[in-house]
Amino acid sequence: MGSEDCIFCKIADGRIPSTFVHEDETCVAFNDLSPQAPTHILIIPRKHIDSLAQTEPDHAVTLGQMLVTAAEIAKNKGFSDDGYRVVINTNSDGGQTVFHLHMHLLAGRQFVFPPG
């Protein structure tokens, strides 16, 4: 299902303990250990996919579930109305440092665009 060396695979399958903000059969969400905003949650698929660049049409349900999960967490945590940012960094030049597809859900402050 995942990569033996992938830290996010280890979190998703319980080999590394984590407190999940959300958990379902498709994805899990947990607080980022190095937050870039007052709220910084990572949403990852349980199935290992290196990056958004490696997705295929059969990943559409997983990608959709990740987005729905972000919206649900925002509503449940009470920051949906104020606003939030969802980011997927892709490959090295895109800022990806862990090569397991993941989405950043950021909230709790005003964000500017472009981010950098």
Secondary structure as UniProt FT lines:
FT   TURN            4..5
FT   HELIX           7..12
FT   TURN            13..14
FT   STRAND          20..23
FT   STRAND          27..31
FT   STRAND          39..45
FT   HELIX           52..54
FT   HELIX           57..59
FT   HELIX           60..77
FT   TURN            80..82
FT   STRAND          84..87
FT   HELIX           92..94
FT   STRAND          103..107
//
